[in-house]
């Protein structure tokens, strides 16, 4: 059976998401309070559109929320999103709920309230901008566990103080490990006696808190 | 900015009210008249104009869905939290925040639409629904027209 996705609220975000889900072959239903938005959304063929307040149980019932595999709340209000996801979860037994949250300080609270996945546009955008700013020297490849842990890539400049030293000689935090070294694009398994050379690319797995300090040690800035 | 002195509050009970609409302001006035400690939160400073000049509690301008605002309102010391903003979802979220993050012992929440019960049932939140209360009162009047005068007097003060 086709996977069913329910999108509640959001106009442009709902539009883009619905289009992408439909292309991938999912069955998509969108709920929106605003009749004008609904009219625009309804122009998408194959998309089921419902006008109504998705934080009300009878609207979710009309949208057959009980058959949905995933529910996504995209309204601009945190409280609405929270109630939508909780209703989907508790009353309609939707397997997975995803919520947008405006205030980054509420991310943890939302997880505690049983939302499966919480997305904060503000923190996502700021972290991308931050990453792009230092793109040439340092890139986060993959944030893990809510961004607490990161896999990142760092190219050693010729000016780095650690060049010529072995790994056992450099002082890195215990929360950082060098997972692998790419030397002229060849992967190298690092050991204590591995000497670092200029232009080596280090793949780091680091606790987000310790990352900046290790970058300073490795780049000498 | 709000500043509270422990001496002022002493050890007596503290009630935090969120939302200074008709219900919030009436309740705050009443509790304050009874000599209770009240802190009233509303996003909009103008809302506090509804309070009587005799109101002796505190007011705080802020968004109560924000944990920082609740903290500022001494939620950690509060014995009762009454949430009466005009948005049900806001009320539910504040109630959950208070129960989960601050372990507020007693939370009362006004909800216009009681249909979302499954969302807050497990949190130990007391709810009141104006529609249910009104319909109950009206039904009582319908069943017993003789009580009309008494109720009319009660409502007229």
Interface residues (C-beta under 8 A of the other chain):
Chain A: X55 X56 X57 X58 X77 X78 X79 X80 X82 X83 X86 X87 X90 X91 X103 X105 X106 X109 X112 X113
Chain B: X65 X66 X67 X68 X87 X88 X89 X90 X92 X93 X96 X97 X100 X101 X113 X115 X116 X118 X119
